[in-house]
Each structure stands twice: as C-alpha cells, then as structure tokens.
Amino acid sequence: MGFYDLPKEERQLLVETIDHAIWDGFKEKNPALVLPYFSDEDTYIRKTAYLAVGKIQKKGLLDIDTIVPFLNQLLISNSEKVRQTVVNAAGEIGKSHFQEVVHFFDQSLFDTHHSVRNAVIGSIKKMGEKNPRPVLKWAEGYLMHPDKEIRREICHGIELRGRTHPEDTLPLLRKLQHDETARVRNTLVHVLGQIAYKKGCLPTVITDLNSWENKILVQKVLDEIVDVHHRYKNFAALSQAEAIAYIDKHYIETKKAI
C-alpha cells in the first residue's frame, strides 16, 4: 500500500517511524536502518526519508560533519533510488549550507541514471530559492559545459529562483540564447515562459529580452509567454490579453541580425 493510500493518521505515524529510523541510522552510522526507506519504491516514502535528513540538520541534532560523510557512503550505492534520495537529502542541507554538499551535485550531475540527474535539477530549484548566491554561482559554471544535457539541466534548475527574482537568473539564461542545440533552446524558451507569468516578472523579462541579440529566439519566447498566460490562466498574474498588450507596448522590435 502506497503512502497516500494510507489514512491521514497512519501516514503521520509512518512519518514518525521513518524520522526515528533515519535519526537512528545517521546517529549510529548504520546503513541498514536507512536503506529500506532510501530505496523504497514509493516516491513519497523516499521523500519522507530525505526530509528527515533535513530535519536532523536543521534542528542541529547532528553536525554536518557527521551527516555528510554518511551521505557520501550511501551515494556509492548501486541503486539509483538510493542515489536519488541522497541527492535530495543533500539538497535539503544545501538550502543553508551549500558548500558542504556541492560535491554531491558535481558528481550526480553526470550520474548514469536520469532520476538521479533529475534530483540534481530539483535540488538546484529548492536550494536556489532559499540560498541563491552560491547556488547560482555554481550553476553558472556549467552553463557553457560541452554536454548539451548538462546545459539543459542547469537551465531548468534555475527556473524556480527566476519565478520570484527574475533579475537573478536572466543574466545566466541570456548566455544560452545562441546555444546550437534545439533541446537546450527549447528548455530556455520554456523556462522564460514559466518565469514571465508570475506576479511582477513580465516587465523584468521583457526589459531584458529587449537587449538579447537572437531575435528569432526572442520571438519564440514571446509566443511562449503569450501561450503560457492562457495555459495557466488560473494562476497567471495577468490575463492573456493583458500580457499581449504589455508586450506590444514594451517590447522593442529591431532588425538586428542574429
């Protein structure tokens, strides 16, 4: 039976059980107590496990110097689910102590399994929201990486910070405007659209796009922005008509070459 198949009271008891098991496992440096939850087939069981690690660190129950070496030990697991959970646990710690866990992301960004790489993206999102300066500086170092998938993943990873502070991420995103890989450019268009429909973000995005050189790409971004205001009309800060009116008034079209 899955986590959310359980009644609320039983879910709460299960969370307490997992919290205690993770605490005992880290305290005793005993993988046998942790691995059943880090490797569970249920996503929400694994999520509860990595959140438990975050609680241990946040409450100061164990020093980071104790937590991190144990996570290092778990990262060498042959199970992609365990490695994925380790990366997510490191992401919880990285919300406040990024440098202590940065090596998890440097390594796992190149993991052979997509779920582990996706955990890096998810961790960049949540860390970038809470601890943006070191996370974005780290991300910038990978924006021009030779591997197109790395560039795409980093682009996707910095999206969440852009939804609340577009001025922090736009200088990084503009570096990808001439990327030769369509998959990267498509992700860039998607990310800019996701940023632009949030409250207060459209003016910042349009102002920045006015200075981008790749006008063909910019047009695709503008089309995406208009479309996303319809797709997410129940969540967008502006109506689609208002977004179109703003773009028409404030985007300066030029014939500048790409």
C-alpha positions in Angstrom: 0.0 0.0 0.0 1.4 3.4 -1.0 2.0 6.3 1.3 -1.1 8.2 0.1 -3.2 5.1 0.2 -3.0 5.2 4.0 -5.4 7.2 6.2 -4.0 10.5 7.4 -3.4 9.2 11.0 -1.5 6.2 9.7 0.6 8.5 7.4 1.5 10.6 10.4 2.6 7.5 12.3 4.6 6.3 9.3 6.4 9.7 9.1 7.3 9.4 12.8 8.6 5.9 12.2 10.7 7.0 9.3 12.0 10.0 11.1 13.2 7.9 14.0 14.7 5.3 11.7 16.7 7.9 9.8 17.8 9.6 13.0 19.0 6.3 14.5 20.7 5.3 11.2 22.6 8.6 10.9 23.5 8.7 14.6 24.7 5.1 14.6 26.2 5.3 11.0 24.2 2.2 10.2 23.1 2.0 6.5 20.8 -1.0 7.3 18.4 1.4 9.2 18.3 3.9 6.4 18.5 2.0 3.1 15.0 0.5 3.3 13.5 4.0 3.2 16.0 5.5 0.8 15.4 2.7 -1.7 11.6 2.3 -1.3 9.6 2.0 -4.5 7.2 4.7 -3.2 8.3 8.2 -4.1 6.7 9.7 -1.0 8.4 7.2 1.3 11.8 8.3 -0.1 10.7 11.9 0.1 9.9 11.5 3.8 13.3 9.9 4.3 15.3 12.8 2.7 13.1 15.3 4.5 14.0 13.5 7.7 17.7 14.2 7.0 16.9 17.8 6.5 15.2 17.9 9.9 18.2 16.4 11.6 20.4 19.1 10.1 18.0 22.0 10.6 17.4 21.1 14.3 21.1 20.7 14.9 20.7 17.1 16.1 23.9 16.1 14.3 26.8 18.1 12.9 27.0 18.5 9.2 30.5 16.9 9.5 28.7 13.7 10.7 25.8 13.8 8.2 27.8 14.5 5.0 30.3 11.6 5.3 27.4 9.2 5.9 25.6 10.5 2.8 28.9 10.1 0.9 28.8 6.4 1.9 25.3 6.0 0.7 26.0 7.7 -2.6 28.1 4.8 -3.9 25.0 2.6 -3.8 24.2 0.6 -7.0 20.6 1.6 -6.5 19.5 4.7 -8.4 16.7 5.2 -5.9 19.2 5.4 -3.1 21.5 7.8 -5.0 18.5 9.9 -5.9 17.4 10.1 -2.3 20.9 11.1 -1.2 21.0 13.9 -3.7 17.6 15.2 -2.5 18.8 14.9 1.1 21.9 17.0 0.1 19.6 19.5 -1.4 17.8 19.9 1.9 21.1 20.7 3.6 22.2 22.9 0.7 19.3 25.3 1.4 21.6 26.7 4.1 25.0 25.1 3.7 25.7 24.7 0.0 29.4 24.5 0.1 29.3 21.5 2.4 27.3 19.5 -0.1 28.3 20.9 -3.5 30.3 17.8 -4.4 27.1 15.7 -4.4 25.8 17.8 -7.3 29.1 18.0 -9.1 29.2 14.2 -9.2 25.5 13.4 -9.6 25.0 15.8 -12.5 26.8 13.1 -14.5 25.1 10.1 -13.0 24.2 7.4 -15.5 20.5 7.4 -14.4 18.1 10.1 -15.3 16.3 10.0 -12.0 19.5 11.0 -10.1 20.2 13.8 -12.6 16.6 15.0 -12.2 17.2 15.0 -8.4 20.0 17.5 -9.1 17.7 19.7 -11.0 15.1 19.6 -8.2 17.7 20.3 -5.6 19.0 23.3 -7.6 15.5 24.6 -7.7 14.9 24.4 -4.0 18.4 25.5 -2.9 18.3 28.4 -5.4 15.1 29.6 -3.9 16.5 29.6 -0.3 20.2 30.1 -0.8 20.6 31.7 -4.3 24.0 33.3 -4.3 26.3 30.3 -4.1 23.9 28.1 -6.0 23.6 30.4 -9.0 27.3 30.9 -9.0 27.8 27.2 -9.1 25.2 26.8 -11.8 26.8 29.5 -14.0 30.0 27.4 -14.1 28.1 24.7 -16.0 26.1 26.8 -18.4 28.7 26.5 -21.2 29.5 22.9 -20.5 30.2 20.8 -23.7 27.5 18.3 -22.8 24.2 19.7 -24.0 22.2 17.8 -21.4 24.2 19.5 -18.6 23.4 22.9 -20.1 19.7 22.0 -20.4 19.6 20.6 -16.8 21.2 23.7 -15.4 18.9 26.0 -17.4 15.9 24.1 -16.0 17.3 24.1 -12.5 17.5 27.8 -12.1 13.9 28.3 -13.1 12.4 28.5 -9.6 14.5 31.3 -8.4 13.6 33.2 -11.6 9.9 33.0 -10.8 10.4 35.3 -7.7 13.7 37.1 -8.6 14.0 37.1 -12.4 16.8 39.7 -12.2 19.0 37.0 -10.6 18.6 34.4 -13.4 18.1 36.4 -16.6 21.9 37.2 -16.9 22.6 33.5 -16.8 19.8 32.5 -19.1 20.8 35.0 -21.8 24.1 33.1 -22.1 22.2 30.3 -23.7 20.4 32.4 -26.4 22.8 31.2 -29.1 23.1 27.6 -28.0 23.4 25.3 -31.0 21.2 22.5 -29.6 17.5 22.8 -30.1 16.7 20.8 -26.9 18.6 23.5 -24.9 17.0 26.4 -26.7 13.5 24.8 -26.2 14.2 24.5 -22.5 15.3 28.1 -22.4 12.1 29.2 -24.1 10.1 27.1 -21.6 11.9 28.4 -18.6 11.4 32.0 -19.6 7.7 31.4 -20.2 7.4 29.9 -16.7 9.1 32.9 -15.2 7.2 35.5 -17.1 3.7 34.6 -15.9 4.5 35.0 -12.3 3.4 38.2 -10.5 5.7 41.2 -11.3 8.0 39.2 -13.5 6.8 40.1 -17.0 8.2 43.6 -17.0 11.6 42.4 -15.9 11.7 39.7 -18.6 10.6 41.9 -21.4 13.1 44.6 -20.5 15.8 42.1 -20.6 14.7 40.5 -23.8 14.9 43.9 -25.5 18.7 43.6 -25.3 19.0 40.0 -26.5 20.7 39.6 -29.9 18.9 36.4 -31.0 15.6 38.0 -32.2 14.4 34.7 -33.7 14.7 33.0 -30.3 13.1 36.0 -28.6 10.1 35.8 -30.8 9.7 32.1 -29.8 9.9 33.3 -26.1 7.3 35.9 -26.7 5.0 33.4 -28.3 5.5 31.1 -25.3 4.8 33.9 -22.9 1.5 34.6 -24.6 0.6 31.0 -24.7 1.5 30.3 -21.1 -0.8 33.1 -20.0 -3.6 31.1 -21.5 -2.4 27.6 -20.4 -2.0 28.8 -16.8 -4.8 31.4 -16.9 -6.0 30.4 -13.4 -2.5 31.0 -11.9 -1.1 33.8 -14.1 -0.7 37.3 -12.7 -2.1 38.8 -15.9 -4.7 37.7 -18.4 -3.5 36.7 -21.8 -4.9 39.9 -23.3 -3.1 42.0 -20.7 0.2 40.1 -21.4 -0.2 40.7 -25.1 -0.9 44.4 -24.5 2.2 44.7 -22.3 4.4 43.0 -24.9 3.1 45.2 -27.7 3.8 48.3 -25.7 7.2 47.5 -24.2 9.0 45.0 -26.5 11.1 47.0 -29.0 11.3 45.1 -32.2 14.5 45.6 -34.2 16.0 44.2 -37.4 19.3 43.5 -35.7 21.0 40.4 -37.1 21.2 37.2 -35.0 
